[in-house]
Amino acid sequence: MNESNPLSSGPPEEPPGSHPAGSGSPVVSSFLAEFRSSPIPDPDTLGRYEAVCPGAAKEILDRWKEQQQHRHRIEAELVRAEVEKSQRNASALTIGRICALLVIVVMVGASILMLQIDSVVAKIIAALLDASLILGLADMFIFSRRRTASAFSTPAGKAAPKNRRSK
């Protein structure tokens, strides 16, 4: 009654003679799987390609060599670009430090000159210059390392990992 009711439980009815060697004998099947991780075929497969199409094995190996050389060129260019980027960042950082030093020297000099003037306004301006210098230096030493570390260590668009201290 499986034919009339597709939802019925139980094995489907088999047409007569469907089992090999008579009814009730088990059906044995096997499956062979092969896994390789090489980009080129194994020697047996290369031999079969060569038998079907003469010169195919050489062509496959030549294409593989070309691809390998291309990959090496690309990797060398990426390494060279990273080195250049690192050198540019180091140069920019050095220039930034030199400019910051010049600004500090100018601000300290202006503050000293303002303190030489016998005016209350000049002394207030000198105090403001000194305060801005101290706050700028504090900002640089306290927060600069965090900004620099997060800017250089994470790719664009990704959040920097949180710094967790082990106990």
Secondary structure, DSSP 8 states (H G I E B T S, - for coil): -TTT-TT--S-----TT-STTSTT--------------SS--HHHHHHHHHHSTTHHHHHHHHHHHHHHHHHHHHHHHHHHHHHHHHHHHHHHHHHHHHHHHHHHHHHHHHHHHHHS--HHHHHHHHHHHHHHHHHHHHHHHHHHHHHHHHHHS-TTS---------
